[in-house]
Amino acid sequence: MSSLGIEKLNQGLSRIVSVRPRREVRRQYLERRSRGCVFRIGTLHNRRLSEEVLRRNRRGFTNAQLNTVAFAPSLYHWLFHRGGVPFAESQRLVEQGRLKVDGVLVTRPRDLESQFEWSTFQRMDIQLRPFGGSPEAAWVPALKRARHRHYQFLYLDRSLSISSEETNPRSFVHRVVQKSTAGISPEAAFGLNVLRPIGFLDGMNGLGLITNDVAMIRYWNNEFLGNYGVYDLRFPRGAPAEVIRNAAEDISRTLQDGIAAHLTSLSATPPIPCVCAVRASPPQAQDLVSAMYPTSAFISERILVSTPLFPYRLVRRLQRARCAISLVRSGPFVLTPGLVQSRSPRPLSPVELGILFTFEKRLKVNRMVLSLSQFDPED
């Protein structure tokens, strides 16, 4: 019927006649010769689920997300998993002529769907021209993530949200784009996320590592347990002594029952700490946590918790007890007074970048799946 031109009658307001849209059938670029590989695309790109899931620390729902199954990776997959480039940025690279494969410029977005074997991609010379520089900037190999991805430290206070949704006015993305000294362009801000230990939630203060390297985000935040954080817990002045004792016992019991038991089966070198200790607060000149809360006064004791996971229910119990939770160490990095005072992003130095990528290799080795009972909603 479409050959008769009936669809031209659809220009009026009544739209009486319509042509049924038919889905375009695209042929496969590669014959299916293997069983297939699973690529978790929706975990970071379908933000309708992942942002809320990661913010609430619901690992069970994260694992339940639908996977995209492909028996051969596309250029989209390769740039995402090996280059750390999100899908939206890959499309923008093609639109602006900033991506080439084996010396040939990629000009059509459809070419990003080209599927090849992993071994074929490894032999290809895939280069891109990063955003934020001049149009004559040098081409960078896609595998050299440190040369085209951004890595910055940022002090996360209670006024910021770790959500990367730009519609959220409290999102950290706005501060990074406005105050960044590394020249993050709007195109490079597509995949910005916070690298943090599992359990760091909104309402906490502490160290955040901001990056648009989506290949590193999934190891650090979601699926791997080799990362750990050191939390400094303070209670307001006037709180009775049994409050901090009961909190320390609750934390120790929860960590031993739910997390430390799983660490015994993990051959980590060095071992991952999972301890809780009551310590005296440092002197005023060296007390970084007191500088984070200038209008609050705390008791002379604090609780130091070193754990790869801060369970959601435990955090909520502590917050209801008016406990101030601060992340003073995230993986190999420690929060510094200069970062707290400036409240602006600071790029990582070359030495810190070397530490970061060495730590990422350890995260890929120390994979561990936790019991989902740690993430059940509170009774």
QUIUR-V315127 format. One record per backbone hydrogen bond with DSSP energy under -1.0 kcal/mol. NH is the residue of the N-H (numbers start at 1). CO is the residue of the C=O. E is the energy in kcal/mol with one decimal. If there is no record, write none. Layout:
NH,CO,E
NH,CO,E
This chain:
4,1,-1.5
5,2,-1.3
8,5,-1.5
9,6,-2.1
10,7,-1.5
37,70,-2.0
39,68,-2.5
41,39,-1.7
44,41,-1.1
45,41,-1.7
46,42,-1.1
47,45,-1.7
49,46,-1.7
50,46,-2.0
53,49,-2.4
54,50,-3.2
55,51,-2.0
56,52,-1.9
58,53,-2.1
59,57,-1.0
62,58,-1.5
63,59,-2.3
64,60,-1.1
65,62,-1.1
68,39,-2.0
70,37,-2.3
76,112,-1.8
78,74,-2.4
79,75,-2.4
80,76,-2.0
81,77,-3.1
82,78,-2.3
83,78,-1.1
85,79,-2.9
90,86,-2.0
91,87,-2.1
92,88,-1.8
93,89,-2.4
94,90,-1.9
95,91,-2.2
96,92,-1.9
97,94,-1.2
98,93,-3.3
100,127,-2.4
101,104,-2.6
102,125,-2.8
104,101,-1.8
106,99,-2.8
111,108,-1.4
112,109,-1.4
113,110,-1.7
114,111,-1.5
116,73,-2.2
121,117,-2.0
122,118,-2.0
123,119,-1.0
127,100,-2.5
128,140,-2.7
129,98,-2.3
137,134,-2.1
140,128,-3.0
142,126,-2.7
144,141,-1.2
145,143,-1.8
147,144,-1.5
148,145,-1.0
149,145,-2.3
152,210,-2.7
153,346,-3.2
154,208,-2.5
156,206,-2.9
160,157,-1.6
161,170,-3.1
168,165,-1.5
171,168,-1.8
172,161,-1.7
176,172,-2.1
177,173,-2.5
178,174,-2.0
179,175,-2.6
180,176,-1.2
190,187,-1.1
193,211,-2.2
195,209,-3.4
200,197,-1.7
204,201,-1.3
205,325,-1.8
206,156,-1.7
207,327,-1.6
208,154,-2.0
209,195,-1.5
210,152,-3.4
211,193,-2.0
214,84,-1.6
214,212,-1.2
217,213,-1.5
218,214,-1.2
220,216,-2.3
221,217,-2.6
223,218,-2.0
229,307,-2.4
230,329,-2.1
231,305,-3.1
232,326,-3.1
233,303,-2.9
234,324,-2.0
237,297,-2.6
239,236,-1.7
243,240,-1.1
245,241,-1.6
246,242,-2.8
247,243,-2.2
248,244,-2.2
249,245,-2.3
250,246,-2.4
251,247,-2.5
252,248,-2.5
253,249,-2.5
254,250,-2.3
255,251,-2.7
256,252,-2.4
257,253,-2.2
258,254,-2.3
259,255,-2.1
260,255,-3.0
262,259,-1.2
263,259,-1.2
266,263,-1.5
268,266,-1.8
275,306,-1.8
277,304,-2.0
279,302,-2.7
281,300,-2.9
286,283,-1.2
288,286,-1.2
293,289,-1.1
296,293,-1.5
299,235,-2.0
302,279,-3.2
303,233,-2.1
304,277,-2.8
305,231,-2.4
306,275,-2.3
307,229,-2.2
310,198,-1.9
315,311,-2.1
316,312,-2.1
317,313,-1.9
318,314,-2.1
319,315,-2.4
320,316,-1.9
322,319,-1.5
323,318,-1.9
324,234,-2.9
326,232,-1.6
327,205,-3.0
328,230,-2.1
329,230,-1.3
330,333,-2.4
331,228,-2.8
333,330,-1.9
335,328,-2.7
340,336,-1.4
341,337,-2.3
342,338,-2.2
343,339,-1.8
346,153,-2.2
348,151,-1.9
353,349,-2.5
354,350,-1.8
355,351,-1.9
356,352,-2.4
357,353,-2.3
358,354,-1.8
359,355,-2.3
360,356,-2.0
361,357,-1.6
362,358,-1.3
363,359,-1.9
364,360,-1.8
366,362,-2.3
367,365,-1.6
374,371,-1.5
375,372,-1.7
